[in-house]
Amino acid sequence: MPIAAASAALVRHLQDSLEQAGALQDMAVEAMTLSQARTNPGHGIALVLWRIQPEESTGDTSPLRTASRGDPPDGVGLRLRYLLTVRGHDSEAEQEMLGHCMAALERNPVIEQTGAPGEIDAEALVVTLEHIPDETYLQLLEACGDPPPLLLPYMVHSLRLRPGPG
């Protein structure tokens, strides 16, 4: 799945989950890059793509790639690292919305897309809360502009499900 398509699927998934729970509260959900988050903070819910890494087998020590506009070679899974940020009119509204977003992603952690016949049976994106070092967290918080938003790091990892034999 191309990177832009994965970001769009994650936005739709979170927005639909919040709408179904009656928790969207007239806030927009959008995808953006770290530089966009810094220069155009605005109000609402943002999924900020801050790093892209190829899936690596255990023991692979090759350097990690940072976010780019390119898509991975065919057959390579990705780990897309996002920051879920919420900016509202007051801290209570921000905290409440962040809680709704966390609950929505916890209840619905898999985004599925059906593949074409004879090719990939399906592709799924699995969304998980990520634990990052405090220093990295503080750097990302600072990079998101002023005032800093509430943010949580998530990893979205792609799985390709191949058709079974026969």
Secondary structure, DSSP 8 states (H G I E B T S, - for coil): --HHHHHHHHHHHHHHHHHHTT--TT--EEEEEHHHHHH---SEEEEEEEEEEE---TT---------S----TT--EEEEEEEEEE-SSHHHHHHHHHHHHHHHHH--EEEEE--TTS-SEEEEEEEE----HHHHHHHHHHT-SS--EEEEEEEEEEEE-----
